[in-house]
Amino acid sequence: MALTAGIAASTLAAGPYDDAEWRFLDEVADPNWFVVESGRAVLDRLEHDSRLGQLAQHMMEEHREIYVTLAELGEEVDVPVSKELDQRFAETMTGLESLEREDDFTRAWLDVQVEVHREIIEAFERHAGEAGASPKTRDIIGDYLPHLREHLARVEALRGRT
């Protein structure tokens, strides 16, 4: 992912961190911010009180919180965490926004959320067991992994109803 394009692991600040934080941020920051941006697309198009609107709002709030936490970690290790989507997620957003029919948009949004949440969860789980992960990274993973799993379960349940 392009989150930290041009930033080498050697630019990490001295301290209790190693390149494990760089890899963690590189893997999870973009998909996390994509959930926020794609949630906005739902709220721009659909009723906020719809099931999908409520879920999008809930996930946006929690993924914004995750973003702030990731950005704080990024500051500590001198790795910027951007709010700009990389090419993959920018193209996905363009594809979602181009869907004219509400039911097509809803299905596509749910499918993408399942994929993105699985990706984030897998990265969190992988980095939780990484030998070089700092206590702060492990705390972030421990704090947010249950929320990510809950999001995935809710998206899958809603997808089963559409």
C-alpha atoms as one frame of an Amber mdcrd trajectory, in Angstrom:
protein
   0.000   0.000   0.000   1.132   3.537  -0.706   0.572   4.922   2.789   4.238
   5.334   3.537   5.635   5.495   0.025   9.272   6.468   0.076   9.688   6.018
   3.816  12.216   3.384   4.726  12.006   1.377   7.895  15.345   2.896   8.849
  13.643   6.262   9.441  11.940   4.929  12.562  12.610   6.813  15.756  14.894
   5.269  18.299  13.120   3.687  21.209  11.010   0.637  21.935  10.002   0.336
  18.271  11.376  -1.467  15.287  10.138  -1.938  11.772   7.201  -3.987  13.101
   5.298  -0.732  13.687   6.137   0.504  10.202   4.802  -2.718   8.675   1.704
  -2.653  10.886   0.874   0.944   9.958   1.599   0.272   6.301  -0.870  -2.609
   6.255  -3.758  -1.241   8.291  -3.920   2.542   7.908  -5.269   2.693   4.347
  -7.982   0.054   4.699  -8.985   1.606   8.012  -9.378   5.074   6.475 -11.229
   3.547   3.522 -13.957   2.375   5.929 -14.420   5.996   7.032 -14.534   7.340
   3.474 -16.837   4.617   2.177 -19.120   5.161   5.174 -19.474   8.783   4.102
 -20.569   7.563   0.682 -23.356   5.557   2.335 -24.529   8.515   4.398 -24.439
  10.773   1.334 -26.688   8.380  -0.589 -28.967   6.591   1.810 -31.222   7.270
   4.750 -29.203   7.671   7.940 -31.818   5.731   9.872 -31.632   2.745   7.537
 -29.838  -0.348   8.823 -27.028   0.294   6.389 -26.818   3.961   7.368 -26.689
   3.108  11.067 -23.981   0.518  10.484 -21.957   2.882   8.305 -22.205   5.624
  10.944 -21.150   3.238  13.723 -18.182   1.936  11.749 -17.127   5.438  10.689
 -17.002   6.571  14.308 -14.974   3.581  15.436 -12.609   3.656  12.452 -12.005
   7.383  13.013 -10.995   6.494  16.563  -8.705   3.763  15.229  -7.232   6.274
  12.759  -6.391   8.712  15.571  -4.691   5.915  17.502  -2.740   4.785  14.428
  -1.717   8.382  13.681  -0.431   8.755  17.255   1.628   5.589  16.855   2.861
   6.915  13.520   4.036  10.132  15.170   5.933   8.150  17.794   7.782   6.111
  15.176   8.136   8.951  12.652   5.890   7.329  10.055   3.184   9.616   8.678
  -0.312   8.183   8.501  -2.226   9.767   5.648  -5.920  10.337   5.098  -5.395
  10.019   1.353  -6.537   6.726  -0.070  -3.998   4.750  -2.036  -4.746   3.898
  -5.655  -6.480   0.621  -4.841  -8.937   2.198  -2.419  -9.402   5.344  -4.505
 -10.420   3.175  -7.454 -12.756   1.161  -5.237 -14.391   4.397  -4.029 -14.811
   5.581  -7.611 -16.421   2.270  -8.509 -18.829   2.447  -5.576 -19.758   6.044
  -6.268 -20.440   5.255  -9.928 -23.165   2.730  -9.103 -26.499   4.353  -9.862
 -28.948   1.815  -8.466 -29.254   1.834  -4.687 -29.412  -1.956  -4.422 -26.262
  -2.339  -6.562 -24.477   0.206  -4.379 -25.635  -1.502  -1.184 -24.503  -4.957
  -2.305 -21.154  -3.675  -3.558 -20.552  -1.652  -0.380 -21.296  -4.654   1.832
 -19.067  -6.923  -0.274 -16.203  -4.441  -0.053 -16.657  -4.020   3.703 -16.430
  -7.777   4.216 -13.217  -7.893   2.182 -11.651  -4.859   3.883 -12.558  -5.940
   7.400 -11.146  -9.419   6.777  -7.952  -7.788   5.517  -7.645  -5.535   8.573
  -8.451  -8.370  10.993  -5.865 -10.652   9.372  -3.231  -7.912   9.640  -4.102
  -7.233  13.288  -3.910 -10.940  14.119  -0.625 -11.388  12.266   1.009  -8.402
  13.947  -0.266  -9.396  17.398   2.052 -12.379  17.219   4.992 -10.550  15.657
   8.094 -10.722  17.820   9.102  -7.094  17.227   5.714  -5.540  17.973   5.848
  -3.005  20.783   3.553  -3.138  23.808   1.707  -0.113  22.378   1.034  -1.917
  19.097  -0.150  -4.988  20.982  -2.449  -2.759  23.082  -3.900  -1.163  19.938
  -4.541  -4.593  18.482  -6.080  -5.874  21.709  -8.291  -2.811  22.083  -9.655
  -2.714  18.536  -9.664  -6.292  17.260 -12.964  -7.128  19.031 -14.583  -4.078
  17.402 -13.309  -5.079  13.970 -14.686  -8.592  14.409 -18.024  -7.141  15.490
 -18.084  -4.931  12.382 -17.398  -7.934  10.166 -20.166  -9.964  11.804 -22.667
  -7.121  11.405 -21.718  -6.517   7.768 -21.980 -10.225   6.963 -25.376 -10.419
   8.677 -26.674  -7.413   6.770 -25.228  -8.740   3.520 -27.173 -11.959   4.085
 -30.402  -9.927   4.185 -29.861  -8.072   0.901
